[in-house]
Amino acid sequence: MKSSRTLGLVMIAPAAIMIVLFFLMPVVLTAVFSMTSMTTATGISGGVYQIAPNSLIALKSALPDIAAEMAEPRYTVDEAGLKAVEGLGLAPGIAAELRAKHMGEVFPARRDVERMLKDLAERPSTREVKQISEQFNRSVLNTRFDSKGQLFSALDSLGFKLTPEEKETVATATYTGWIWTTDNFSRLVTSPDMARVLLNTVLYVALVLTLFNVGYALLLAIWTHYMPPTPASIFRGIWLLPRITPVVIYVMLWKWLAWDTGFISILMGKFGYPPKNYLLDNAYNAWIFVVLINGFIGASMGMLVFSSAMKAIPKSQFYASEVDGASRWQQIRYIILPQMRWPILFVTCYQTLSLLASFNEILLATNGGPGNSTEVWALAAYHTALRNYAGNLEYGLGAAMALVLVVIGVVLSLLYLRVFNYGTLVAKPLIED
């Protein structure tokens, strides 16, 4: 018994490892990334502190006066500047007097340091004043600092007297790396664009699922159930073509149908209508094609599942119903549909999760257009995290969007189990009690 249990654990170990690596770990990593501010700008490793134009814009809302001062250069009389002055070949007394009387002084503007230089005993010329002042030009703008200490030390050397609270505000605004944050979820809740994407997703899943993945698939299965075996097999094989055809070729065929040089435009041209791209000319037409493209793929799987389930129904039930004078509709209503709860639950649950996570067909057909009218949640997450027109890929926000899909999928799965009364479906037959 013990050896059997050990053998069972050994046999199931590869499957357990695959589940951990390819299911649990991606979900865990998605949750981790969703709590960060990672973008293309921050990278995925630690960042530095840099007072750049974009950080100054962010700093203006909290510390406008300090942000304005940081944007302008300051002039500091230091040893590096004095050595540079000595290298200009000017009167030797200039550098000596600056070192003796003005060492360490900070001037907020160029005119202030030039006024000081004109008061020196050597009285440098106007051209020499310009040359000397340039040697003391010090600015923290676009300078990279590896730590807060280096940043604050540089600011102190330039005469910025900041309180501890102000220093932390500056550090937060100038940090170029990622941080732990929950702002991604706040953005999802408050963004009107995300509300529209969510509405598109609900519309997309509801239409494709009810009209094709379950509704039309069930209708196809019933049709083929009452057909002779050979025509039924041929009919099912034809409906498998959208699923087995490579998605790129499949979508290209639909594009050829809808393009301004495609079949519809050629046909409508015979009646005097000008050619146009029916796939992207307006949101209404785009949605029709998105639903049809995805619906024909999903209907084939549901048809196979439902057809297999119908074949498992004992033929004696159909024979007995015919003897009793039952019509086809009565057979469907009282024999087929009551025994299809489990297959319908499976197809509904599986196809809902599939539609929530899939975006390949929409990406290839409309890329979310026209005007983001067909942008669904999974496609928006892809655009946010991996490919967008702005160039700054927001990994953290995209991961948060993906995590929302995981949560929605789990909630809907539990809801389906409740609606279809999963407990009774897996209960032991009463005859065994």
C-alpha positions in Angstrom: 0.0 0.0 0.0 2.8 2.4 0.9 4.7 1.6 -2.3 1.5 2.3 -4.3 1.1 5.6 -2.7 4.7 6.5 -3.4 4.4 5.4 -7.0 1.3 7.6 -7.3 3.1 10.6 -6.0 6.0 10.0 -8.4 3.6 9.7 -11.3 1.7 12.9 -10.5 4.9 14.9 -9.7 5.5 16.0 -13.4 1.9 17.2 -13.7 2.2 19.1 -10.4 5.4 20.7 -11.5 3.8 21.8 -14.8 0.9 23.3 -12.9 3.2 25.2 -10.6 5.4 26.5 -13.4 2.9 27.3 -16.1 -0.2 28.2 -14.1 0.5 29.2 -10.5 3.8 31.0 -11.1 2.5 33.3 -14.0 -0.5 34.3 -11.8 1.8 35.0 -8.8 4.2 37.0 -10.9 1.3 38.9 -12.5 0.1 39.8 -9.0 3.6 40.9 -8.0 4.1 43.1 -11.1 0.7 44.6 -10.6 1.8 46.1 -7.3 4.7 48.0 -9.0 5.1 51.1 -11.1 7.3 49.4 -13.7 7.4 51.0 -17.1 9.8 51.3 -20.0 11.1 54.5 -18.3 11.8 52.8 -15.0 13.0 49.5 -16.2 12.7 46.3 -14.2 15.8 46.9 -12.0 16.6 49.7 -9.5 16.8 53.2 -10.8 18.7 56.4 -10.0 17.7 59.9 -8.9 17.6 62.4 -11.8 16.2 65.9 -11.8 14.9 65.8 -15.4 12.3 68.0 -17.1 9.5 65.4 -16.6 10.4 65.1 -12.8 10.3 68.9 -12.5 6.8 68.9 -14.0 5.7 66.4 -11.4 7.4 68.4 -8.7 5.7 71.7 -9.6 2.4 70.6 -8.2 3.9 70.0 -4.7 6.9 72.4 -4.5 6.5 75.0 -7.3 9.1 77.5 -6.0 11.8 74.8 -5.5 11.0 73.3 -8.9 11.5 76.7 -10.6 14.8 77.2 -8.8 16.1 73.7 -9.8 15.3 74.4 -13.4 17.8 77.3 -13.4 21.6 76.9 -13.0 23.4 78.1 -9.9 26.9 79.4 -9.6 29.2 78.0 -6.9 32.8 79.1 -6.2 34.5 75.7 -5.6 38.0 74.2 -6.1 37.1 72.7 -9.5 36.0 76.0 -10.8 39.0 77.9 -9.5 41.4 75.4 -11.1 39.5 76.0 -14.4 39.9 79.8 -13.9 43.6 79.3 -13.4 43.8 77.4 -16.7 42.3 80.4 -18.6 45.6 82.3 -18.4 44.1 85.4 -16.8 45.7 87.6 -14.1 46.9 85.2 -11.3 45.4 87.5 -8.6 41.8 86.7 -9.7 41.9 83.1 -8.7 43.8 83.8 -5.5 41.3 86.5 -4.4 38.3 84.3 -5.3 39.8 81.4 -3.2 40.5 83.7 -0.3 37.3 85.8 -0.1 34.5 83.8 -1.9 35.3 80.1 -1.6 32.1 78.1 -1.1 29.7 81.0 -1.9 26.6 80.1 -4.0 25.0 82.6 -6.3 21.4 82.0 -7.5 21.8 83.7 -10.9 24.5 84.6 -13.4 24.1 88.3 -12.9 24.9 87.9 -9.2 28.2 86.1 -9.7 29.1 88.6 -12.5 28.4 91.5 -10.2 30.8 89.9 -7.6 33.5 89.4 -10.2 33.4 93.0 -11.4 34.1 94.1 -7.8 37.4 92.1 -7.6 40.7 94.1 -7.2 42.0 92.9 -10.6 38.9 94.3 -12.4 38.5 91.7 -15.2 37.0 92.8 -18.5 33.5 92.1 -19.5 34.6 89.2 -21.8 36.8 87.8 -18.9 33.8 88.0 -16.5 31.7 85.9 -18.8 34.5 83.3 -19.1 35.1 83.2 -15.3 31.4 82.9 -14.4 30.9 80.0 -16.8 33.5 78.0 -14.8 31.3 78.1 -11.7 28.1 77.1 -13.5 26.6 74.3 -11.5 23.3 72.7 -12.1 21.6 69.5 -10.9 19.4 69.4 -14.0 19.8 66.0 -15.8 22.5 64.9 -13.4 22.2 61.3 -12.2 22.7 60.4 -8.6 22.9 56.8 -7.4 21.4 57.5 -3.9 19.4 59.9 -2.0 22.5 61.0 -0.1 24.2 62.1 -3.2 21.1 63.9 -4.4 20.7 65.8 -1.1 24.4 66.5 -0.9 24.4 68.1 -4.3 21.3 70.2 -3.5 22.9 71.4 -0.2 26.1 72.4 -2.0 24.0 74.6 -4.3 22.3 76.3 -1.5 19.0 74.5 -1.5 17.8 74.5 2.1 15.1 71.8 2.2 13.2 70.4 5.1 13.1 66.6 5.6 9.6 66.5 4.1 10.6 68.5 1.1 13.6 66.2 0.5 11.5 63.2 0.5 9.1 64.9 -2.0 12.0 65.7 -4.3 13.4 62.2 -4.0 10.1 60.6 -4.9 9.6 62.9 -7.9 13.1 62.4 -9.2 13.5 58.6 -8.7 13.6 56.9 -12.1 13.2 53.4 -10.9 10.0 51.5 -10.0 8.3 51.5 -6.6 5.8 49.4 -4.8 2.4 50.9 -5.2 -1.4 50.3 -5.5 -1.9 53.2 -7.9 -2.5 50.9 -10.8 -5.7 49.7 -9.4 -6.8 53.2 -8.5 -6.2 54.2 -12.2 -8.3 51.2 -13.4 -11.2 52.3 -11.1 -11.1 56.0 -11.9 -10.2 55.9 -15.6 -13.1 56.5 -18.0 -11.2 54.7 -20.7 -11.1 51.6 -18.6 -14.8 51.8 -18.1 -15.4 51.8 -21.8 -13.0 48.9 -22.3 -14.8 46.9 -19.6 -18.2 47.6 -21.3 -16.7 46.5 -24.7 -15.5 43.3 -23.0 -18.9 42.5 -21.5 -20.6 43.2 -24.9 -18.0 41.0 -26.7 -18.2 38.1 -24.4 -22.0 38.2 -24.1 -22.6 38.3 -27.8 -20.1 35.7 -28.9 -20.9 33.4 -26.1 -24.7 33.4 -26.4 -25.1 33.7 -30.1 -22.3 31.4 -31.3 -20.3 29.5 -28.7 -23.3 28.1 -26.9 -26.4 29.0 -28.9 -25.4 28.3 -32.5 -23.1 25.4 -31.4 -26.1 23.7 -29.7 -28.2 24.4 -32.8 -25.5 22.8 -35.1 -25.3 19.8 -32.8 -29.0 19.2 -32.9 -29.1 19.6 -36.7 -26.3 17.1 -37.2 -27.9 14.7 -34.6 -30.9 14.2 -36.8 -28.9 14.0 -40.1 -27.6 10.7 -41.6 -24.1 9.8 -40.3 -22.1 10.6 -43.5 -23.6 14.1 -44.2 -23.4 14.9 -40.5 -19.7 14.0 -40.4 -19.0 16.1 -43.5 -21.0 19.0 -42.1 -19.1 18.9 -38.8 -15.8 18.7 -40.7 -16.6 21.9 -42.6 -17.4 23.7 -39.4 -14.1 22.7 -38.0 -12.2 24.7 -40.7 -12.3 28.0 -38.9 -10.7 26.4 -35.8 -8.0 24.5 -37.6 -7.1 27.2 -40.0 -4.1 29.4 -38.8 -5.6 32.5 -37.3 -3.6 34.9 -39.5 -4.9 33.2 -42.7 -8.4 33.0 -41.2 -8.5 36.8 -40.4 -6.9 37.7 -43.7 -9.8 35.9 -45.5 -12.3 38.1 -43.5 -10.3 41.2 -44.3 -10.4 40.3 -48.0 -14.1 40.0 -47.6 -14.5 43.4 -46.0 -11.7 45.6 -47.5 -12.4 48.3 -50.0 -11.0 46.0 -52.7 -12.7 43.0 -51.2 -15.7 40.8 -52.2 -18.4 43.0 -50.5 -17.2 46.2 -52.1 -17.0 44.4 -55.5 -20.5 43.0 -55.1 -22.0 46.3 -53.8 -20.2 48.1 -56.7 -22.5 46.3 -59.1 -25.4 48.2 -57.5 -23.7 51.6 -57.7 -22.3 51.8 -54.1 -18.7 53.2 -53.8 -16.1 50.8 -52.4 -15.2 51.2 -48.7 -13.6 49.2 -45.9 -16.6 47.6 -44.2 -14.4 46.3 -41.4 -13.3 49.7 -40.1 -15.6 52.3 -41.6 -17.7 52.6 -38.4 -18.0 50.9 -34.9 -21.2 49.1 -35.8 -19.8 47.2 -38.7 -16.5 46.5 -36.8 -18.5 44.9 -34.0 -20.4 42.7 -36.5 -17.2 41.4 -38.0 -15.5 40.9 -34.6 -18.5 38.8 -33.4 -18.7 36.8 -36.6 -14.9 36.2 -36.8 -14.7 34.9 -33.2 -18.2 33.3 -33.3 -17.4 30.9 -36.1 -14.3 29.7 -34.3 -16.1 29.1 -31.0 -19.1 27.5 -32.5 -17.1 24.6 -33.8 -15.9 23.5 -30.4 -19.3 23.7 -28.8 -20.7 21.7 -31.7 -18.3 18.8 -31.1 -18.9 18.8 -27.4 -22.6 18.9 -27.7 -22.7 16.3 -30.5 -20.6 13.9 -28.5 -23.0 14.4 -25.5 -26.0 13.8 -27.6 -24.5 10.5 -28.9 -24.2 9.3 -25.3 -28.0 9.6 -24.8 -29.5 6.1 -25.1 -31.3 5.7 -28.5 -34.0 3.8 -26.7 -35.3 7.1 -25.3 -35.8 8.5 -28.8 -37.4 5.3 -30.0 -39.8 5.3 -27.0 -40.7 8.9 -27.6 -41.5 8.3 -31.2 -43.7 5.4 -30.3 -45.5 7.8 -27.9 -45.9 10.3 -30.8 -43.4 12.9 -29.7 -42.3 15.5 -32.2 -38.8 16.6 -32.9 -39.3 19.7 -30.7 -40.6 17.6 -27.9 -37.6 15.3 -28.1 -35.3 18.3 -28.0 -37.2 19.8 -25.1 -37.7 16.8 -22.9 -34.9 14.4 -23.8 -31.9 16.3 -25.2 -31.8 19.6 -23.3 -32.3 18.2 -19.8 -29.3 15.9 -20.3 -27.2 18.7 -21.7 -26.7 20.7 -18.5 -23.2 19.3 -17.9 -21.9 19.9 -21.5 -23.5 23.4 -21.5 -21.9 24.2 -18.2 -18.5 23.1 -19.5 -18.7 25.0 -22.8 -20.1 28.1 -21.1 -17.4 28.2 -18.5 -14.5 27.3 -20.8 -15.6 29.6 -23.6 -16.2 32.5 -21.2 -12.6 32.2 -19.9 -11.3 31.8 -23.4 -13.1 34.9 -24.7 -11.9 37.0 -21.7 -8.3 36.1 -22.3 -8.2 36.0 -26.1 -7.5 39.0 -28.3 -5.6 37.5 -31.3 -8.5 37.8 -33.8 -9.4 41.3 -32.7 -5.8 42.4 -32.8 -5.4 41.1 -36.4 -8.8 42.3 -37.6 -9.3 45.8 -36.1 -6.5 46.3 -33.5 -9.2 47.7 -31.3 -10.4 50.2 -33.9 -12.0 52.2 -35.2 -11.3 54.7 -32.4 -10.8 52.0 -29.8 -14.5 51.0 -30.2 -13.6 47.3 -30.3 -10.8 47.4 -27.7 -11.5 44.6 -25.1 -9.8 44.2 -21.8 -7.2 41.6 -22.8 -6.2 43.6 -25.9 -6.0 46.8 -23.8 -3.7 44.9 -21.3 -1.5 43.9 -24.3 -1.3 47.4 -25.7 -0.6 48.8 -22.2 2.2 46.4 -21.2 3.7 45.3 -24.5 2.8 47.5 -27.4 1.4 51.0 -27.6 1.8 54.1 -29.8 3.1 56.3 -26.9 6.3 54.2 -26.6 6.3 54.0 -22.8 5.1 50.5 -22.0 3.5 50.3 -18.5 4.3 46.8 -17.3 2.8 47.3 -13.8 -0.5 48.7 -15.1 -0.8 45.9 -17.8 -0.2 43.3 -15.1 -2.9 44.8 -13.0 -5.3 44.6 -15.9 -4.3 41.0 -16.4 -4.9 40.2 -12.7 -8.4 41.7 -12.9 -9.1 39.2 -15.7 -8.0 36.4 -13.5 -10.3 37.5 -10.7 -13.2 38.0 -13.1 -12.7 34.5 -14.5 -12.6 32.9 -11.1 -15.8 34.8 -10.0 -17.7 33.9 -13.2 -16.6 30.2 -12.9 -18.0 30.0 -9.4 -21.2 31.8 -10.5 -21.7 29.3 -13.3 -21.3 26.4 -10.9 -23.9 28.0 -8.8 -26.4 28.6 -11.6 -26.1 25.2 -13.1 -26.3 23.5 -9.7 -22.9 21.8 -9.9 -23.6 19.7 -6.8 -26.5 17.8 -8.3 -24.5 17.3 -11.5 -21.8 15.3 -9.8 -24.0 13.7 -7.2 -24.3 9.9 -7.1 -27.2 8.4 -8.9 -30.2 7.7 -6.7 -30.1 4.1 -7.7 -26.7 3.7 -6.0 -28.0 4.9 -2.7 
